[in-house]
Amino acid sequence: MPRKKNFYNRIEKKILIENRNGGNHNGNHNNNGTNGNEYGVIKNNGNRIGNNHEDIIMKGPTPVNNEQKELIRSIINNQITFVSGCAGVGKTFVSVLYGMVELQKDTYKRIILTRPCVEANGERLGYLPGTSTDKLSVYMFPIFDILSERVPQSIINKYVEDKRIITLPLAFMRGVSFNNAYVFCDEAQNMSKEQMRLLLTRIGKNSKVVCVGDVKQSDIQGKNGLVDAIERFRGIDSIGIVELTSESIVRNPLIKIIEERYDL
């Protein structure tokens, strides 16, 4: 199999346009106080364009440390990647934006977004009105918030309308096959072993599954599905396991101190 090009170099050369204000592409604020959410869209000839649905190409994630680079390499080289890491290390940011860039390049026909519907620390929201998509949207807000930093909302809405971005509850996955799809599962530390098995056995042709979570912030009792999967599949071909430590925290340096104090 020919060696795959490094994603970082490929994005630098073909897709990425740096923010005019010097953003660091991690959703952090720049030194000048802006939030780095220039869309930076290009055509194939490199000319900047407007918000045309057919032409827009969003920025890919720029890894800012070796652990993020390893995450991208794992996603490229494996069909399934499990990612564990504390808050603020960019595990969701990098994984989601990688998938979105590949969607826009037509590597995949759709992105499927999912996560367990578990509230933090036993808090209960009660009955949520609307369709299953409406109910899941509350849980999917962090993912769409990341996308909105790189793509105009009108484009995101269009992809959702065209079913190129699909939110699918775990409860409705029985019998589904993931073909030509990039599947991203957030908050996987709140999945049971049975839910993880259900998700992983949906994978079909030309598809990838990426599951991310913080194993220290699980809201379910007992060994969760992410921990079980990491232990069960370590060393298996085509399955990658990436662990991001507190050294990779990019959201806010204070998070590292908070994590260390809670670990005392």
C-alpha positions as CSV (number, residue, x, y, z in Angstrom):
1,M,0.0,0.0,0.0
2,P,1.5,3.4,-0.9
3,R,2.5,5.6,2.0
4,K,-0.3,8.0,2.8
5,K,0.6,11.7,2.8
6,N,0.9,13.4,6.2
7,F,-2.4,15.1,6.8
8,Y,-0.8,18.2,8.2
9,N,1.3,18.8,5.1
10,R,-1.6,18.0,2.8
11,I,-3.9,20.5,4.6
12,E,-1.2,23.2,4.6
13,K,-0.6,22.9,0.8
14,K,-4.1,22.3,-0.5
15,I,-6.8,23.6,1.8
16,L,-5.7,25.6,4.8
17,I,-5.8,29.4,4.7
18,E,-4.5,31.0,7.8
19,N,-6.7,33.4,9.7
20,R,-6.0,37.0,8.8
21,N,-5.7,37.6,12.6
22,G,-3.3,34.8,13.3
23,G,-5.6,32.3,14.8
24,N,-4.2,29.1,16.2
25,H,-7.1,26.9,14.9
26,N,-8.0,25.4,18.2
27,G,-11.0,27.5,18.9
28,N,-8.9,29.6,21.3
29,H,-8.9,33.4,21.3
30,N,-6.0,35.0,19.5
31,N,-3.7,37.4,21.2
32,N,-5.5,40.3,19.6
33,G,-8.8,39.2,21.2
34,T,-10.5,37.8,18.1
35,N,-11.8,34.2,18.1
36,G,-10.1,33.0,14.9
37,N,-13.3,32.0,13.1
38,E,-12.5,33.4,9.7
39,Y,-13.9,30.9,7.2
40,G,-10.9,31.1,4.8
41,V,-12.6,29.5,1.8
42,I,-10.8,28.8,-1.5
43,K,-11.4,27.4,-4.9
44,N,-9.2,24.8,-6.5
45,N,-7.2,27.6,-8.2
46,G,-6.5,29.2,-4.8
47,N,-8.7,32.3,-5.2
48,R,-10.8,33.4,-2.2
49,I,-14.6,33.0,-2.8
50,G,-17.8,33.7,-1.0
51,N,-20.2,31.4,0.7
52,N,-21.1,29.3,-2.3
53,H,-22.2,25.8,-1.2
54,E,-20.6,24.0,-4.1
55,D,-17.2,25.7,-3.9
56,I,-16.5,26.2,-0.2
57,I,-13.7,24.2,1.4
58,M,-13.3,24.7,5.1
59,K,-10.1,24.8,7.1
60,G,-8.7,21.6,8.3
61,P,-7.4,21.2,11.9
62,T,-3.8,22.3,12.4
63,P,-2.3,20.0,15.1
64,V,-0.4,22.1,17.6
65,N,1.4,19.3,19.4
66,N,2.7,15.8,18.9
67,E,-0.3,14.1,20.5
68,Q,-2.7,15.9,18.1
69,K,-0.5,14.9,15.2
70,E,-0.6,11.3,16.4
71,L,-4.4,11.5,16.6
72,I,-4.6,12.6,12.9
73,R,-2.2,9.9,11.8
74,S,-4.3,7.3,13.6
75,I,-7.5,8.5,11.9
76,I,-5.9,8.4,8.5
77,N,-4.3,5.0,8.9
78,N,-7.1,3.1,10.7
79,Q,-10.7,2.3,10.2
80,I,-11.6,2.7,13.8
81,T,-9.9,5.1,16.3
82,F,-10.5,5.3,20.0
83,V,-9.4,8.6,21.6
84,S,-9.2,9.2,25.3
85,G,-8.2,12.5,26.9
86,C,-9.0,15.1,29.5
87,A,-11.0,18.2,28.8
88,G,-9.5,20.8,26.5
89,V,-7.0,18.7,24.5
90,G,-8.8,19.2,21.2
91,K,-9.9,15.6,20.7
92,T,-13.4,16.5,19.4
93,F,-12.1,19.6,17.5
94,V,-9.5,17.7,15.6
95,S,-11.6,14.6,14.9
96,V,-14.7,16.5,13.7
97,L,-12.9,19.0,11.5
98,Y,-10.8,16.2,9.9
99,G,-14.1,14.4,8.9
100,M,-15.7,17.6,7.6
101,V,-12.7,18.3,5.3
102,E,-12.9,14.8,4.0
103,L,-16.6,15.2,3.4
104,Q,-16.1,18.3,1.4
105,K,-13.4,16.5,-0.7
106,D,-16.0,13.7,-1.3
107,T,-13.9,11.1,0.4
108,Y,-17.1,10.2,2.2
109,K,-20.7,10.8,1.2
110,R,-21.9,11.7,4.7
111,I,-20.8,12.4,8.3
112,I,-22.8,10.5,11.0
113,L,-22.7,12.2,14.4
114,T,-23.8,10.4,17.5
115,R,-23.3,10.2,21.3
116,P,-25.0,8.6,24.3
117,C,-27.8,10.7,25.6
118,V,-26.6,10.8,29.2
119,E,-26.8,14.0,31.3
120,A,-23.8,15.0,33.4
121,N,-23.6,13.7,36.9
122,G,-27.1,12.3,37.0
123,E,-28.8,15.6,36.2
124,R,-32.1,15.1,34.3
125,L,-33.5,17.4,31.7
126,G,-36.9,15.7,31.7
127,Y,-39.0,15.4,28.6
128,L,-37.6,17.0,25.4
129,P,-40.2,18.0,22.7
130,G,-39.7,17.5,19.0
131,T,-38.4,14.8,16.7
132,S,-35.5,12.5,17.6
133,T,-33.2,14.9,15.8
134,D,-34.5,17.8,17.8
135,K,-34.0,15.9,21.0
136,L,-30.4,14.9,20.1
137,S,-29.6,18.5,19.0
138,V,-29.2,19.4,22.7
139,Y,-26.4,16.9,23.1
140,M,-24.9,17.7,19.7
141,F,-24.4,21.4,20.4
142,P,-20.7,21.2,21.1
143,I,-20.0,19.5,17.8
144,F,-22.0,22.0,15.7
145,D,-20.4,24.8,17.6
146,I,-17.0,23.6,16.4
147,L,-18.2,23.4,12.8
148,S,-19.7,26.9,13.0
149,E,-16.2,28.2,13.7
150,R,-15.0,27.0,10.3
151,V,-18.1,26.9,8.0
152,P,-20.9,29.5,7.6
153,Q,-24.1,28.4,9.3
154,S,-25.9,28.4,6.0
155,I,-23.6,25.8,4.6
156,I,-24.0,23.6,7.7
157,N,-27.8,23.9,7.4
158,K,-27.5,22.9,3.7
159,Y,-25.4,19.8,4.5
160,V,-28.0,18.8,7.2
161,E,-30.9,19.4,4.8
162,D,-29.1,17.2,2.1
163,K,-28.5,14.5,4.7
164,R,-24.7,14.8,4.3
165,I,-24.5,15.5,8.0
166,I,-26.7,13.2,10.0
167,T,-27.3,13.0,13.7
168,L,-28.2,9.5,14.7
169,P,-29.1,8.3,18.2
170,L,-27.5,5.1,19.4
171,A,-31.0,3.8,20.1
172,F,-31.8,3.8,16.4
173,M,-28.7,2.1,15.0
174,R,-29.8,-1.5,15.0
175,G,-29.8,-2.7,11.4
176,V,-28.0,0.4,10.1
177,S,-24.8,0.0,7.9
178,F,-22.2,2.7,7.7
179,N,-21.1,2.9,4.0
180,N,-19.1,5.7,2.6
181,A,-19.4,7.5,5.9
182,Y,-17.2,9.2,8.5
183,V,-18.8,8.3,11.9
184,F,-18.0,10.4,14.9
185,C,-19.1,9.4,18.4
186,D,-18.6,12.0,21.2
187,E,-18.6,11.4,24.9
188,A,-18.0,7.7,24.4
189,Q,-17.1,7.3,28.1
190,N,-20.8,7.3,28.7
191,M,-21.5,4.4,26.4
192,S,-22.1,0.9,27.8
193,K,-20.1,-2.1,26.4
194,E,-23.3,-3.2,24.5
195,Q,-23.7,0.3,22.9
196,M,-20.1,0.3,21.8
197,R,-20.5,-3.1,20.3
198,L,-23.6,-2.0,18.4
199,L,-21.9,1.1,17.1
200,L,-18.7,-0.7,15.9
201,T,-20.5,-3.5,14.1
202,R,-22.3,-1.0,11.9
203,I,-19.1,-0.2,10.0
204,G,-19.3,-0.9,6.3
205,K,-17.4,-0.1,3.1
206,N,-15.2,3.0,2.8
207,S,-16.0,4.2,6.3
208,K,-14.2,5.3,9.4
209,V,-15.4,5.4,13.0
210,V,-13.9,7.7,15.6
211,C,-14.9,7.5,19.3
212,V,-13.7,10.1,21.7
213,G,-14.2,10.6,25.4
214,D,-12.7,11.5,28.8
215,V,-12.5,8.3,30.8
216,K,-12.2,10.4,34.0
217,Q,-15.6,12.0,33.5
218,S,-17.9,9.1,33.0
219,D,-21.5,9.5,34.2
220,I,-22.4,5.8,34.2
221,Q,-21.7,3.1,36.7
222,G,-19.0,0.4,36.2
223,K,-16.6,0.0,33.3
224,N,-17.8,2.1,30.4
225,G,-17.7,1.1,26.7
226,L,-14.7,3.3,25.8
227,V,-12.5,1.9,28.5
228,D,-13.6,-1.6,27.6
229,A,-12.9,-1.0,23.9
230,I,-9.5,0.4,24.5
231,E,-8.5,-2.6,26.6
232,R,-10.2,-5.1,24.3
233,F,-8.8,-3.8,20.9
234,R,-5.3,-2.6,21.8
235,G,-2.9,-4.1,19.2
236,I,-5.5,-5.0,16.6
237,D,-4.8,-4.1,13.0
238,S,-6.9,-1.3,11.5
239,I,-7.8,-0.1,15.0
240,G,-6.0,2.8,16.5
241,I,-5.9,3.9,20.2
242,V,-4.8,7.5,21.0
243,E,-4.4,8.9,24.5
244,L,-4.1,12.7,24.9
245,T,-2.5,13.8,28.2
246,S,-2.9,17.1,30.1
247,E,0.3,18.2,28.3
248,S,-1.9,18.7,25.2
249,I,-4.5,21.0,26.8
250,V,-5.1,23.9,24.4
251,R,-8.5,25.3,25.4
252,N,-7.2,27.1,28.5
253,P,-4.0,26.5,30.5
254,L,-6.0,26.7,33.7
255,I,-7.7,23.4,32.9
256,K,-4.4,21.6,33.4
257,I,-4.2,22.9,36.9
258,I,-7.8,22.0,37.6
259,E,-7.3,18.5,36.3
260,E,-4.2,18.1,38.4
261,R,-5.9,19.3,41.6
262,Y,-8.9,16.9,41.1
263,D,-6.4,14.0,40.6
264,L,-4.8,14.7,44.0
